[in-house]
Amino acid sequence: MNNFDLIPQLKKENGVFNLYVDGKPYIALAGEIHNSSSSDLNYMKHKVWPHLKELNLNTVILPVYWELIEPKQGEFDFQLVDGIIEQAREENVRLVILWFGLWKNGRSTYVPGWVKRDFETYYRAVYQNRESSDTISPLCEEAVEADANAFRHFMAHLKKVDGDRHTVIMVQIENEIGFLGSDRDYSDHAHKQFDLPIPEKLAVTFGKEGSWKVAFADDAAEYFMAYYYARAIERIARAGSDEYPLPMFVNAWLEQFPWNPGSYPSGGPIAKVMHIWKTTAPTICLYAPDIYVSNFAEVCEEYTAGNENPLFIPEARRDVASVANVFYAFGQHDALCYSPFGIEDFLDPSFGSGEGIDADILQSLNIHLSAFNPVGTGPYLARSYELLRNMLGTIQNYRGTGKMKGFLQKHEPGIVLSFTKYDVKISYKFIEEGKPASGGLVIEVSDDEFIIAGIGFTLEFQPKIGDVSKVGYVRVEEGTFVQDKWIRGRILNGDESSYGIIVGSLPSVLCVEVYPYR
């Protein structure tokens, strides 16, 4: 079997999703760069890659741009793409490519100039007041076909230059798609379709019939947009997959206050319309939440409900919350990827507090300013990634077994995790401004042996309820993994474990062996 036969793929095995790269399971410790950084190779060389080296990433998420790939209709230029791939190889990281085509954050800002200027052929979605938007309508067949044609050429070229190397392991189609500012497209084209009976595949899925309004009542507008966006994405993804079938996914701008479609991009792949997307876009392998909100755990739970969708987080908060969130995502939800946004800022000494952040824009998007401020995050995240990267094989072995559990501080003082012979009481530290919250994971290696990784908590092993035994420690070891081999540091069998095992203010790993006695 050669490398052309080992195309990255997503598989569900024994109830757990695995991403295979070069025939081996792969977990992405990633970072997504800013939207425009990869539009210039020189900028990448001097302003991006030097600030990523010490973060211990194994994956970088970055966009390619339809407008630069097809600046003139029918003429394709892949020099930038080739340069990005070559730089990634030099840095020894994998890439997840974002296809910035028809839609980016609900708008059509990255389409080529020849598409923008021909607004009659490539018509826009229209607001309810009949005002035109800067979002090309997902009902515009000509626009979807043009995007699909460009994406097909891109994927064919990607296979040619990377099909045997797999530097690029996945592709995201568009970015945070949906229609902002309105619950649906009110163009004449959309009006006509909205009044027709719903598509047969949805009628079968939902057991409903009639027009969109009759079938779905108050949800009709959002479901209508979800169907047409998913229909467009399937056409684009299928065109590319026919050339080179890398795993392809979409990401979601989450629902937000005041919870009306249009205050977030209506029709985007949020959890409530995922069933429409799955019915309509079978080429898409997963649905990824961009998590800037504070209720991180709840979003993770929502996107993994029913074990029908793997957790893959291509964009996450930039503040210190990421330091604990990453342990929780991998430990509790078997995440395939964790990736804070704007990663090149994290260890850039020239990046000042709040630099480059438009507070008014964030406020209009209902995102707290703190979510975009990475000051102080870099060193913590680099340490978290270093620990996790060296134990990815160990984490992989326990994914889907029920023997690995994650925890994350919210408002409660702690949590009790239940394992085979023992309960583990975890007490969180007090939350400090500008410091990471408590979070981590616990792996039950055997009935009496455990691996603990995370930051900012105290833990105590306890007998199960009703068991009159006491629990003692054979050994508490601090240390680290090196390529999944445990390297012991100090043995903490004295005061350090007499009143609870403390995991301090820096990300750490411990190995603990316990025993019951009476």
C-alpha positions, 0 to 999 in steps of 0.5 A: 500500500502506497501513500496514495492509498492512505488518504486521510479519512474519518471512521466511526469504530466501536462507537468512537470517531477516529480521524486517520492520517497516513493510516494512523489515528490523528488528534489535532492540537491546532491553531487557526491563523487570522483570515488574511495571514495566508494571503501572502507567503512573505507575511507567513514566513516572517509574521506567522511561522516564527510565532508558532514554533514554541506552541507545540502545535501539530496542525495549523488551520488556514484559509485559501481564497477563491478570489486569488485562485481564480482571479479571472474566470477560468484561469487558475493560479495555485502558486500561493497554495503550493507555497503554503504547503511547502512552508507547512512541510518545512515547519513539520505541521499538518494543515486543515484548509478553509475554503473561503469561497462563496461565504465567509461569516455570512458574507460574500467577501472572498469571491473573485471580482468578476463575481462581485461585479456581475451581481445580476448573474450572481444575485444577492440575498435580499432582506425583508425590506427588499434591500440587497445584501452583500451575501450571494443567495444560496439559491443562485445556481450560477454562483454555486456552480462557479464555486463548485468548479473552482473548488473542483480545480483546487482539489484536483491540484491538491491531489497532484501536489499533496496526494502522496504527502498528506500535508493537508488532512481535511478541508472546511467548506466555506466559513460560518455560513448563513444569512445575517440580518434576516431570517431568510432570503426575501428575493423573488427567487426565494419567495417562489421556492418558499411557497412550494412544498418542502423537498421530498427528502425532508418530507420523509425525514420529518414526516411532514408535507406542505409548504415550508410555513405549513410544515415547519411553522415558526422555524420555516424561514431558518429551515428553508435557509438551512436546506438551501445552504446545505444543498449548495455545500453538497454540490461544492463538496461533491465536486471537490470530493470527486477529485480528491476525497479528503474529509470535508466539514463545515463550521458554525457561528453559534446561536446567540442573543437575542436567539433570532435567526439573522442575529446569527447566520440563519441557515448555518449548521447550528445543532438545531438544524444539523438533521437538515444538513445531514439529510441534504449534504451527505458528503460533509463528514462532521459539523464543527462549532466555533466556540467563543461563548462562555458555556463551552461545556454545554456546546461540546455536549450539544454537538456530540449529543447522541454520538452522531457527530464527533467534536472538532473545534476549529475556532475557540476563544483566545483567552486563558479559558482555552488552557483548561478547555482543551483538557476537557474537550479531549478528556470528556468528549474525545475531541478530534481537534482543538484550535484557538483562533488567531494563534500567531498572536499568542507568543508574539512579543509585539502583540499588546493587550487588545491590539487589533480587536474592534470592541464595537464589532465584537459587541455587535456580534454579542462576543465578550472582548475577553474571548478575543484577547490572547494576552497571557494565554500563550505560555499556558497553552504551549505547556498544555499542548506540550503535555498533551502532544506527548501523550496523544497515543495514550489518549487515543487508546482510551477514547471511547472506552469510558475510562477517560473523563474530563472536567471543567470549572464553571460555577460549582466548587468541584465535581466527583468522577466515578470510576470502577473501584473509586470515586475521584473528588475534584475541588477547583481553585478560586477563579482569578482574573486573567488566570486559567480556570480549573480543568483536566482529564483523568484516565483509569489505566487499571482499577488502581492506577490513574493518569491525571492531567490538567491545571488548578485543582485538588483531587482526592480518591474516595471509596464508592458510596457504601464501601467502608474501606479507606483509600491510600496512595501507593505512589503519587508521581509527577512527571511527563510523557515523552512520546507516550512513555512516562518519565517520572519526576518527584515522588509526592508521597509526603505532605504534597499528597497527605491533604489531597493531591494538588495540581497547581497553577501550571498545566501538569501530569501526575501518575497515581497508584492507590489501594483500599484498606480497612 
